[in-house]
């Protein structure tokens, strides 16, 4: 099941400029793809697998991360 969560977040201006520059030079990527990759990587790096549910969440985050990285543009 795919659930969409809408986010509104303020980011530092320097990060915004960096993201804008990245997107201008990488046309296969968009803002949503960058955020999905960044958030899933953060969860992978900071998650624990101490319970069965945590392990499932970790695997799902890993799947999202890899799918996001290797997705081709449409």
Biopython code that builds the backbone (N, CA, C, O; Angstrom):
import numpy as np
from Bio.PDB.StructureBuilder import StructureBuilder

atoms = [
    (1, "UNK", "N", (0.839, -1.171, 0.000)),
    (1, "UNK", "CA", (0.000, 0.000, 0.000)),
    (1, "UNK", "C", (0.890, 1.242, 0.000)),
    (1, "UNK", "O", (1.795, 1.356, 0.826)),
    (2, "UNK", "N", (0.640, 2.155, -0.906)),
    (2, "UNK", "CA", (1.373, 3.416, -0.954)),
    (2, "UNK", "C", (0.543, 4.505, -0.302)),
    (2, "UNK", "O", (-0.608, 4.729, -0.676)),
    (3, "UNK", "N", (1.121, 5.170, 0.657)),
    (3, "UNK", "CA", (0.476, 6.275, 1.330)),
    (3, "UNK", "C", (1.272, 7.532, 1.050)),
    (3, "UNK", "O", (2.495, 7.535, 1.187)),
    (4, "UNK", "N", (0.602, 8.587, 0.663)),
    (4, "UNK", "CA", (1.273, 9.846, 0.383)),
    (4, "UNK", "C", (1.141, 10.759, 1.575)),
    (4, "UNK", "O", (0.049, 10.933, 2.117)),
    (5, "UNK", "N", (2.247, 11.344, 1.987)),
    (5, "UNK", "CA", (2.259, 12.322, 3.062)),
    (5, "UNK", "C", (2.721, 13.634, 2.455)),
    (5, "UNK", "O", (3.810, 13.712, 1.886)),
    (6, "UNK", "N", (1.909, 14.644, 2.574)),
    (6, "UNK", "CA", (2.276, 15.953, 2.049)),
    (6, "UNK", "C", (3.065, 16.699, 3.107)),
    (6, "UNK", "O", (2.674, 16.743, 4.273)),
    (7, "UNK", "N", (4.196, 17.295, 2.687)),
    (7, "UNK", "CA", (5.047, 17.996, 3.646)),
    (7, "UNK", "C", (5.269, 19.431, 3.188)),
    (7, "UNK", "O", (5.407, 19.717, 1.998)),
    (8, "UNK", "N", (5.298, 20.300, 4.150)),
    (8, "UNK", "CA", (5.698, 21.677, 3.923)),
    (8, "UNK", "C", (6.805, 21.939, 4.922)),
    (8, "UNK", "O", (6.572, 21.904, 6.131)),
    (9, "UNK", "N", (8.012, 22.202, 4.430)),
    (9, "UNK", "CA", (9.147, 22.364, 5.328)),
    (9, "UNK", "C", (10.002, 23.534, 4.869)),
    (9, "UNK", "O", (10.221, 23.739, 3.675)),
    (10, "UNK", "N", (10.471, 24.281, 5.831)),
    (10, "UNK", "CA", (11.409, 25.341, 5.531)),
    (10, "UNK", "C", (12.811, 24.758, 5.637)),
    (10, "UNK", "O", (13.135, 24.042, 6.585)),
    (11, "UNK", "N", (13.638, 25.083, 4.639)),
    (11, "UNK", "CA", (15.022, 24.634, 4.656)),
    (11, "UNK", "C", (15.921, 25.859, 4.552)),
    (11, "UNK", "O", (15.502, 26.893, 4.033)),
    (12, "UNK", "N", (17.144, 25.751, 5.038)),
    (12, "UNK", "CA", (18.053, 26.892, 4.941)),
    (12, "UNK", "C", (18.245, 27.315, 3.478)),
    (12, "UNK", "O", (18.217, 26.483, 2.571)),
    (13, "UNK", "N", (18.438, 28.603, 3.272)),
    (13, "UNK", "CA", (18.573, 29.137, 1.919)),
    (13, "UNK", "C", (19.728, 28.492, 1.166)),
    (13, "UNK", "O", (19.607, 28.203, -0.025)),
    (14, "UNK", "N", (20.849, 28.265, 1.849)),
    (14, "UNK", "CA", (21.995, 27.657, 1.184)),
    (14, "UNK", "C", (21.659, 26.244, 0.696)),
    (14, "UNK", "O", (22.135, 25.831, -0.361)),
    (15, "UNK", "N", (20.847, 25.502, 1.451)),
    (15, "UNK", "CA", (20.424, 24.176, 1.034)),
    (15, "UNK", "C", (19.460, 24.275, -0.146)),
    (15, "UNK", "O", (19.520, 23.465, -1.071)),
    (16, "UNK", "N", (18.586, 25.251, -0.114)),
    (16, "UNK", "CA", (17.656, 25.478, -1.225)),
    (16, "UNK", "C", (18.412, 25.791, -2.507)),
    (16, "UNK", "O", (18.084, 25.258, -3.567)),
    (17, "UNK", "N", (19.415, 26.647, -2.419)),
    (17, "UNK", "CA", (20.211, 27.003, -3.599)),
    (17, "UNK", "C", (20.967, 25.780, -4.121)),
    (17, "UNK", "O", (21.064, 25.580, -5.331)),
    (18, "UNK", "N", (21.491, 24.978, -3.226)),
    (18, "UNK", "CA", (22.199, 23.771, -3.619)),
    (18, "UNK", "C", (21.257, 22.794, -4.327)),
    (18, "UNK", "O", (21.616, 22.216, -5.352)),
    (19, "UNK", "N", (20.061, 22.613, -3.784)),
    (19, "UNK", "CA", (19.066, 21.740, -4.397)),
    (19, "UNK", "C", (18.668, 22.261, -5.773)),
    (19, "UNK", "O", (18.575, 21.494, -6.732)),
    (20, "UNK", "N", (18.438, 23.550, -5.865)),
    (20, "UNK", "CA", (18.060, 24.160, -7.137)),
    (20, "UNK", "C", (19.147, 23.946, -8.188)),
    (20, "UNK", "O", (18.851, 23.605, -9.333)),
    (21, "UNK", "N", (20.395, 24.144, -7.798)),
    (21, "UNK", "CA", (21.523, 23.938, -8.705)),
    (21, "UNK", "C", (21.611, 22.477, -9.144)),
    (21, "UNK", "O", (21.848, 22.189, -10.317)),
    (22, "UNK", "N", (21.422, 21.564, -8.204)),
    (22, "UNK", "CA", (21.471, 20.139, -8.522)),
    (22, "UNK", "C", (20.383, 19.778, -9.534)),
    (22, "UNK", "O", (20.648, 19.087, -10.517)),
    (23, "UNK", "N", (19.169, 20.246, -9.289)),
    (23, "UNK", "CA", (18.055, 19.915, -10.176)),
    (23, "UNK", "C", (18.236, 20.507, -11.568)),
    (23, "UNK", "O", (17.801, 19.915, -12.556)),
    (24, "UNK", "N", (18.872, 21.667, -11.653)),
    (24, "UNK", "CA", (19.125, 22.281, -12.963)),
    (24, "UNK", "C", (20.121, 21.470, -13.786)),
    (24, "UNK", "O", (20.059, 21.483, -15.015)),
    (25, "UNK", "N", (21.026, 20.773, -13.133)),
    (25, "UNK", "CA", (22.050, 20.010, -13.846)),
    (25, "UNK", "C", (21.742, 18.518, -13.941)),
    (25, "UNK", "O", (22.485, 17.772, -14.579)),
    (26, "UNK", "N", (20.656, 18.079, -13.315)),
    (26, "UNK", "CA", (20.241, 16.673, -13.361)),
    (26, "UNK", "C", (18.763, 16.591, -13.732)),
    (26, "UNK", "O", (17.912, 16.450, -12.853)),
    (27, "UNK", "N", (18.451, 16.679, -15.027)),
    (27, "UNK", "CA", (17.049, 16.736, -15.449)),
    (27, "UNK", "C", (16.240, 15.477, -15.150)),
    (27, "UNK", "O", (15.011, 15.523, -15.177)),
    (28, "UNK", "N", (16.898, 14.356, -14.868)),
    (28, "UNK", "CA", (16.166, 13.124, -14.537)),
    (28, "UNK", "C", (15.619, 13.135, -13.115)),
    (28, "UNK", "O", (14.800, 12.291, -12.752)),
    (29, "UNK", "N", (16.066, 14.081, -12.324)),
    (29, "UNK", "CA", (15.646, 14.168, -10.931)),
    (29, "UNK", "C", (14.661, 15.314, -10.765)),
    (29, "UNK", "O", (14.711, 16.303, -11.497)),
    (30, "UNK", "N", (13.760, 15.170, -9.790)),
    (30, "UNK", "CA", (12.888, 16.264, -9.389)),
    (30, "UNK", "C", (12.930, 16.378, -7.868)),
    (30, "UNK", "O", (13.528, 15.543, -7.190)),
    (31, "UNK", "N", (12.302, 17.397, -7.350)),
    (31, "UNK", "CA", (12.333, 17.665, -5.914)),
    (31, "UNK", "C", (11.821, 16.479, -5.109)),
    (31, "UNK", "O", (12.408, 16.123, -4.087)),
    (32, "UNK", "N", (10.738, 15.867, -5.558)),
    (32, "UNK", "CA", (10.166, 14.736, -4.817)),
    (32, "UNK", "C", (11.129, 13.553, -4.772)),
    (32, "UNK", "O", (11.258, 12.886, -3.745)),
    (33, "UNK", "N", (11.798, 13.301, -5.882)),
    (33, "UNK", "CA", (12.746, 12.189, -5.925)),
    (33, "UNK", "C", (13.921, 12.449, -4.991)),
    (33, "UNK", "O", (14.362, 11.537, -4.293)),
    (34, "UNK", "N", (14.434, 13.674, -4.966)),
    (34, "UNK", "CA", (15.550, 14.019, -4.073)),
    (34, "UNK", "C", (15.137, 13.841, -2.615)),
    (34, "UNK", "O", (15.881, 13.262, -1.824)),
    (35, "UNK", "N", (13.949, 14.339, -2.256)),
    (35, "UNK", "CA", (13.505, 14.216, -0.873)),
    (35, "UNK", "C", (13.264, 12.767, -0.475)),
    (35, "UNK", "O", (13.571, 12.382, 0.653)),
    (36, "UNK", "N", (12.719, 11.955, -1.383)),
    (36, "UNK", "CA", (12.502, 10.542, -1.076)),
    (36, "UNK", "C", (13.836, 9.836, -0.842)),
    (36, "UNK", "O", (13.965, 9.038, 0.086)),
    (37, "UNK", "N", (14.829, 10.131, -1.686)),
    (37, "UNK", "CA", (16.153, 9.523, -1.514)),
    (37, "UNK", "C", (16.797, 9.975, -0.208)),
    (37, "UNK", "O", (17.343, 9.161, 0.537)),
    (38, "UNK", "N", (16.729, 11.265, 0.062)),
    (38, "UNK", "CA", (17.360, 11.797, 1.272)),
    (38, "UNK", "C", (16.701, 11.265, 2.541)),
    (38, "UNK", "O", (17.389, 10.874, 3.484)),
    (39, "UNK", "N", (15.381, 11.251, 2.565)),
    (39, "UNK", "CA", (14.678, 10.795, 3.758)),
    (39, "UNK", "C", (14.874, 9.298, 3.984)),
    (39, "UNK", "O", (15.090, 8.865, 5.115)),
    (40, "UNK", "N", (14.801, 8.514, 2.923)),
    (40, "UNK", "CA", (14.996, 7.074, 3.094)),
    (40, "UNK", "C", (16.432, 6.764, 3.527)),
    (40, "UNK", "O", (16.643, 5.869, 4.346)),
    (41, "UNK", "N", (17.426, 7.491, 2.990)),
    (41, "UNK", "CA", (18.800, 7.284, 3.432)),
    (41, "UNK", "C", (18.964, 7.659, 4.903)),
    (41, "UNK", "O", (19.637, 6.951, 5.652)),
    (42, "UNK", "N", (18.356, 8.764, 5.318)),
    (42, "UNK", "CA", (18.406, 9.158, 6.727)),
    (42, "UNK", "C", (17.826, 8.060, 7.613)),
    (42, "UNK", "O", (18.414, 7.714, 8.638)),
    (43, "UNK", "N", (16.684, 7.513, 7.225)),
    (43, "UNK", "CA", (16.056, 6.456, 8.021)),
    (43, "UNK", "C", (16.913, 5.198, 8.055)),
    (43, "UNK", "O", (16.982, 4.524, 9.083)),
    (44, "UNK", "N", (17.564, 4.878, 6.950)),
    (44, "UNK", "CA", (18.462, 3.721, 6.931)),
    (44, "UNK", "C", (19.644, 3.922, 7.867)),
    (44, "UNK", "O", (20.039, 3.004, 8.587)),
    (45, "UNK", "N", (20.198, 5.107, 7.855)),
    (45, "UNK", "CA", (21.372, 5.379, 8.673)),
    (45, "UNK", "C", (21.050, 5.499, 10.157)),
    (45, "UNK", "O", (21.918, 5.265, 10.998)),
    (46, "UNK", "N", (19.815, 5.860, 10.487)),
    (46, "UNK", "CA", (19.474, 6.121, 11.882)),
    (46, "UNK", "C", (18.469, 5.146, 12.472)),
    (46, "UNK", "O", (18.101, 5.271, 13.640)),
    (47, "UNK", "N", (18.019, 4.179, 11.683)),
    (47, "UNK", "CA", (17.046, 3.220, 12.186)),
    (47, "UNK", "C", (17.712, 2.060, 12.905)),
    (47, "UNK", "O", (18.914, 1.829, 12.777)),
    (48, "UNK", "N", (16.917, 1.352, 13.648)),
    (48, "UNK", "CA", (17.393, 0.140, 14.308)),
    (48, "UNK", "C", (16.452, -0.995, 13.958)),
    (48, "UNK", "O", (15.291, -0.765, 13.619)),
    (49, "UNK", "N", (16.933, -2.180, 14.035)),
    (49, "UNK", "CA", (16.125, -3.355, 13.731)),
    (49, "UNK", "C", (15.879, -4.202, 14.952)),
    (49, "UNK", "O", (15.964, -5.428, 14.879)),
    (50, "UNK", "N", (15.574, -3.578, 16.076)),
    (50, "UNK", "CA", (15.441, -4.303, 17.337)),
    (50, "UNK", "C", (14.145, -5.093, 17.452)),
    (50, "UNK", "O", (14.041, -5.983, 18.296)),
    (51, "UNK", "N", (13.165, -4.788, 16.629)),
    (51, "UNK", "CA", (11.893, -5.508, 16.674)),
    (51, "UNK", "C", (11.545, -5.965, 15.260)),
    (51, "UNK", "O", (12.108, -5.449, 14.294)),
    (52, "UNK", "N", (10.638, -6.913, 15.122)),
    (52, "UNK", "CA", (10.230, -7.334, 13.769)),
    (52, "UNK", "C", (9.658, -6.170, 12.951)),
    (52, "UNK", "O", (9.937, -6.064, 11.757)),
    (53, "UNK", "N", (8.867, -5.304, 13.575)),
    (53, "UNK", "CA", (8.301, -4.163, 12.842)),
    (53, "UNK", "C", (9.403, -3.197, 12.413)),
    (53, "UNK", "O", (9.353, -2.668, 11.302)),
    (54, "UNK", "N", (10.387, -2.957, 13.263)),
    (54, "UNK", "CA", (11.505, -2.082, 12.909)),
    (54, "UNK", "C", (12.303, -2.676, 11.753)),
    (54, "UNK", "O", (12.764, -1.947, 10.875)),
    (55, "UNK", "N", (12.463, -3.978, 11.752)),
    (55, "UNK", "CA", (13.169, -4.643, 10.651)),
    (55, "UNK", "C", (12.414, -4.497, 9.341)),
    (55, "UNK", "O", (13.018, -4.260, 8.295)),
    (56, "UNK", "N", (11.091, -4.638, 9.396)),
    (56, "UNK", "CA", (10.276, -4.457, 8.188)),
    (56, "UNK", "C", (10.365, -3.024, 7.694)),
    (56, "UNK", "O", (10.483, -2.789, 6.492)),
    (57, "UNK", "N", (10.310, -2.062, 8.609)),
    (57, "UNK", "CA", (10.422, -0.657, 8.230)),
    (57, "UNK", "C", (11.769, -0.374, 7.599)),
    (57, "UNK", "O", (11.853, 0.371, 6.623)),
    (58, "UNK", "N", (12.822, -0.959, 8.144)),
    (58, "UNK", "CA", (14.165, -0.776, 7.607)),
    (58, "UNK", "C", (14.241, -1.313, 6.179)),
    (58, "UNK", "O", (14.792, -0.660, 5.293)),
    (59, "UNK", "N", (13.685, -2.505, 5.963)),
    (59, "UNK", "CA", (13.698, -3.085, 4.613)),
    (59, "UNK", "C", (12.888, -2.244, 3.640)),
    (59, "UNK", "O", (13.290, -2.079, 2.488)),
    (60, "UNK", "N", (11.748, -1.706, 4.082)),
    (60, "UNK", "CA", (10.938, -0.853, 3.204)),
    (60, "UNK", "C", (11.680, 0.434, 2.864)),
    (60, "UNK", "O", (11.631, 0.891, 1.722)),
    (61, "UNK", "N", (12.367, 1.022, 3.839)),
    (61, "UNK", "CA", (13.151, 2.234, 3.579)),
    (61, "UNK", "C", (14.277, 1.929, 2.590)),
    (61, "UNK", "O", (14.563, 2.734, 1.704)),
    (62, "UNK", "N", (14.907, 0.778, 2.743)),
    (62, "UNK", "CA", (15.970, 0.377, 1.816)),
    (62, "UNK", "C", (15.416, 0.207, 0.408)),
    (62, "UNK", "O", (16.051, 0.613, -0.565)),
    (63, "UNK", "N", (14.245, -0.385, 0.299)),
    (63, "UNK", "CA", (13.615, -0.577, -1.009)),
    (63, "UNK", "C", (13.305, 0.777, -1.656)),
    (63, "UNK", "O", (13.583, 0.975, -2.838)),
    (64, "UNK", "N", (12.735, 1.699, -0.893)),
    (64, "UNK", "CA", (12.431, 3.033, -1.424)),
    (64, "UNK", "C", (13.707, 3.731, -1.878)),
    (64, "UNK", "O", (13.746, 4.335, -2.950)),
    (65, "UNK", "N", (14.747, 3.643, -1.057)),
    (65, "UNK", "CA", (16.016, 4.283, -1.384)),
    (65, "UNK", "C", (16.569, 3.761, -2.710)),
    (65, "UNK", "O", (16.931, 4.544, -3.589)),
    (66, "UNK", "N", (16.631, 2.445, -2.849)),
    (66, "UNK", "CA", (17.188, 1.866, -4.068)),
    (66, "UNK", "C", (16.315, 2.144, -5.287)),
    (66, "UNK", "O", (16.833, 2.451, -6.361)),
    (67, "UNK", "N", (15.008, 2.039, -5.133)),
    (67, "UNK", "CA", (14.111, 2.345, -6.257)),
    (67, "UNK", "C", (14.247, 3.803, -6.674)),
    (67, "UNK", "O", (14.223, 4.111, -7.865)),
    (68, "UNK", "N", (14.388, 4.691, -5.716)),
    (68, "UNK", "CA", (14.524, 6.110, -6.012)),
    (68, "UNK", "C", (15.818, 6.389, -6.757)),
    (68, "UNK", "O", (15.829, 7.149, -7.725)),
    (69, "UNK", "N", (16.903, 5.779, -6.312)),
    (69, "UNK", "CA", (18.209, 6.009, -6.954)),
    (69, "UNK", "C", (18.246, 5.497, -8.389)),
    (69, "UNK", "O", (18.821, 6.141, -9.267)),
    (70, "UNK", "N", (17.639, 4.348, -8.626)),
    (70, "UNK", "CA", (17.784, 3.699, -9.920)),
    (70, "UNK", "C", (16.580, 3.864, -10.835)),
    (70, "UNK", "O", (16.501, 3.213, -11.877)),
    (71, "UNK", "N", (15.651, 4.716, -10.462)),
    (71, "UNK", "CA", (14.485, 4.979, -11.295)),
    (71, "UNK", "C", (14.922, 5.748, -12.532)),
    (71, "UNK", "O", (15.718, 6.683, -12.448)),
    (72, "UNK", "N", (14.401, 5.350, -13.658)),
    (72, "UNK", "CA", (14.655, 6.069, -14.908)),
    (72, "UNK", "C", (13.623, 7.172, -15.090)),
    (72, "UNK", "O", (12.497, 7.066, -14.602)),
    (73, "UNK", "N", (14.003, 8.211, -15.778)),
    (73, "UNK", "CA", (13.038, 9.285, -16.050)),
    (73, "UNK", "C", (11.990, 8.769, -17.022)),
    (73, "UNK", "O", (12.250, 7.884, -17.838)),
    (74, "UNK", "N", (10.809, 9.340, -16.916)),
    (74, "UNK", "CA", (9.692, 8.908, -17.769)),
    (74, "UNK", "C", (9.491, 9.904, -18.867)),
    (74, "UNK", "O", (8.601, 9.733, -19.700)),
]
sb = StructureBuilder()
sb.init_structure("model")
sb.init_model(0)
sb.init_chain("A")
sb.init_seg("    ")
for serial, (resi, resn, name, xyz) in enumerate(atoms, 1):
    if name == "N":
        sb.init_residue(resn, " ", resi, " ")
    sb.init_atom(name, np.array(xyz, "f"), 0.0, 1.0, " ", f" {name:<3s}", serial, name[0])
structure = sb.get_structure()
